[in-house]
């Protein structure tokens, strides 16, 4: 079952789609007997000027695949993107972190979500936002990062072009793909350094990146892995998808991404059950 909900963040309306596992509809519609087993939550964070749909329905298909494995999945539009209200180019990373936390607030208020099995799945800039959120919010237990941004300011300026950034500084705004970007947006990008903060996340991490990604280099995932490996807590795994592009547009590549993500999450679930058994 799937449904669309409107969430509130400041004065903006954040539109989200919720996917429920088979035979698990909205909590308020079920009897007490069916709510006895809590289930994992995965929240999907889209990238720069993206939406909860994803390029070629990337996030729709990912959510349905995860729901088929027993997850409640929430995918949402950041303010100013997709169907959500707001001005995306006048906000920035701080606002996206707050919005991600607002989505977590809502999702964890559902009585059937297990608060110990919460995953953020982020793609591109959404990967950086997911990481920065997880560092600040202990409710996040796992991270799945697809083609994650590592240097928000440099990476986004490379995408829109230096001339547009300069125009924003000189004139107070610039246009890119129909979005108006102000200096405030770029200021928030420069404020955050995911590489420097990554070691503060103590949970498990899965990194996935394509070798033919010409937007965000695959080298970033190798560097992220080195940082995560230096932690005293938490494991980190990496999957490099040969010849895959930034959005995994090939059906074969997309299948690899989905299956590896599901496999990794299921392995984590099995480890948790094993540890729970030995702790009894």
Residue pairs with C-beta under 8 A, 6 or more apart in sequence:
1 19
1 20
1 24
1 25
1 26
2 17
2 18
2 19
2 20
3 17
3 18
3 26
4 15
4 16
4 17
4 18
5 15
5 16
5 17
5 18
5 106
6 13
6 14
6 15
6 16
7 13
7 14
7 15
7 16
7 76
7 102
7 103
7 106
8 14
8 102
9 79
9 98
9 99
9 102
12 79
12 84
12 85
12 86
13 84
13 85
14 76
14 77
14 78
14 79
14 84
14 99
14 102
14 103
15 52
15 76
15 77
15 82
15 83
15 84
16 52
16 74
16 75
16 76
16 77
16 103
16 106
17 52
17 60
17 63
17 74
17 75
17 76
18 26
18 72
18 73
18 74
18 107
19 63
19 64
19 66
19 67
19 71
19 72
19 73
19 74
19 75
20 26
20 67
20 72
21 39
21 67
21 68
21 69
21 70
21 71
21 72
22 67
22 68
23 34
24 30
24 34
24 39
24 72
24 112
26 110
27 35
27 110
27 111
27 112
30 112
35 111
35 112
37 112
38 112
38 113
38 114
38 117
39 70
39 71
39 72
39 112
39 113
39 114
39 117
40 70
40 71
40 72
40 113
40 114
40 117
40 118
40 119
40 265
40 269
41 71
41 72
41 73
41 74
41 107
41 108
41 113
41 114
41 117
41 118
41 119
42 63
42 66
42 71
42 72
42 73
42 74
42 119
42 120
42 121
42 144
42 265
43 73
43 74
43 75
43 76
43 100
43 103
43 104
43 107
43 118
43 119
43 120
43 121
44 52
44 59
44 62
44 63
44 73
44 74
44 75
44 76
44 121
44 122
44 123
44 126
45 96
45 100
45 120
45 121
45 122
45 123
45 126
45 127
45 129
45 130
45 133
46 52
46 54
46 59
46 75
46 77
46 78
46 81
46 82
46 123
46 126
47 122
47 123
47 124
47 125
47 126
47 127
47 149
48 124
48 125
48 149
48 156
48 159
49 81
49 88
49 176
49 177
49 179
50 81
50 82
50 123
50 124
50 126
51 77
51 81
51 82
51 83
52 59
52 75
52 76
52 77
52 82
53 59
53 60
53 82
54 60
54 61
54 62
54 75
54 123
54 247
55 247
55 249
56 247
56 249
58 123
58 247
58 248
58 254
59 75
59 123
60 75
61 254
61 258
62 73
62 121
62 257
62 258
62 261
63 73
63 75
65 258
65 262
66 73
66 261
66 262
66 265
67 73
69 262
69 265
69 266
71 119
71 265
72 107
72 110
72 112
72 113
74 103
74 106
74 107
76 84
76 99
76 103
77 83
77 84
78 84
78 88
78 91
78 95
78 96
78 99
79 85
79 86
79 87
79 88
79 91
79 95
79 99
80 86
80 87
80 88
80 89
80 90
80 91
80 179
81 88
87 180
88 179
88 185
89 173
89 176
89 179
89 180
89 181
89 182
89 185
90 180
90 181
90 182
90 184
90 185
91 184
91 185
91 188
92 184
92 185
92 186
92 187
92 188
92 189
93 128
93 129
93 132
93 152
93 188
93 189
93 191
93 192
94 188
94 191
95 188
96 129
97 129
97 132
97 133
97 136
100 120
100 129
100 130
100 133
101 133
101 136
101 137
104 118
104 137
104 139
104 140
107 113
108 115
108 118
108 139
115 139
116 141
116 272
117 141
117 142
117 269
117 272
118 139
118 140
118 141
118 142
119 140
119 141
119 142
119 143
119 144
119 265
120 130
120 133
120 134
120 140
120 142
120 143
120 144
121 130
121 143
121 144
121 145
121 146
121 261
122 128
122 129
122 130
122 131
122 143
122 144
122 145
122 146
122 148
123 146
123 147
123 148
123 247
124 146
124 147
124 148
124 149
124 215
124 216
124 246
125 149
125 152
125 155
125 156
127 145
127 146
127 147
127 148
127 149
128 148
128 149
128 150
128 152
128 192
128 194
130 140
130 143
130 145
130 148
131 143
131 145
131 148
131 194
131 197
131 198
131 201
132 192
132 194
132 197
133 140
134 140
134 143
134 201
134 203
135 197
135 198
135 200
135 201
140 201
140 203
141 203
141 204
142 203
142 204
142 205
142 206
142 265
142 268
143 201
143 203
143 204
143 205
143 206
144 205
144 206
144 208
144 261
144 264
144 265
145 205
145 206
145 207
145 208
145 221
145 224
146 208
146 209
146 248
146 257
147 208
147 209
147 210
147 213
147 215
147 216
147 221
147 246
148 194
148 207
148 209
148 216
148 220
148 221
148 224
149 155
149 156
149 194
149 216
149 220
150 194
150 195
150 216
150 220
150 223
150 224
151 193
151 194
151 195
152 189
152 190
152 192
152 194
153 186
153 189
153 190
155 216
156 186
156 189
157 165
157 186
157 189
159 215
160 174
160 176
160 181
161 176
164 174
164 175
164 176
164 181
165 174
165 186
167 173
167 174
168 174
168 181
168 182
168 183
168 185
168 186
169 183
169 186
172 182
172 183
173 180
173 181
173 182
174 180
174 181
175 181
195 223
195 224
195 227
198 224
198 227
198 228
199 227
199 228
199 230
199 231
201 228
201 231
201 234
202 231
202 233
202 234
203 233
203 234
204 234
204 235
204 236
204 237
204 268
205 224
205 228
205 234
205 235
205 236
205 237
206 236
206 237
206 238
206 239
206 260
206 261
206 264
207 221
207 224
207 225
207 236
207 237
207 238
207 239
208 221
208 238
208 239
208 240
208 241
208 257
208 260
208 261
209 216
209 218
209 220
209 221
209 238
209 239
209 240
209 241
209 244
210 218
210 240
210 241
210 242
210 243
210 244
210 245
210 246
210 248
210 253
211 218
211 240
211 241
211 242
211 243
211 244
212 243
212 244
212 245
213 244
213 245
213 246
214 245
214 246
215 246
216 246
218 240
221 238
221 240
222 238
224 236
225 236
225 238
228 234
228 236
229 236
237 264
239 256
239 257
239 260
241 248
241 253
241 256
241 257
243 250
243 253
244 250
244 253
244 256
244 257
245 253
248 254
248 256
248 257
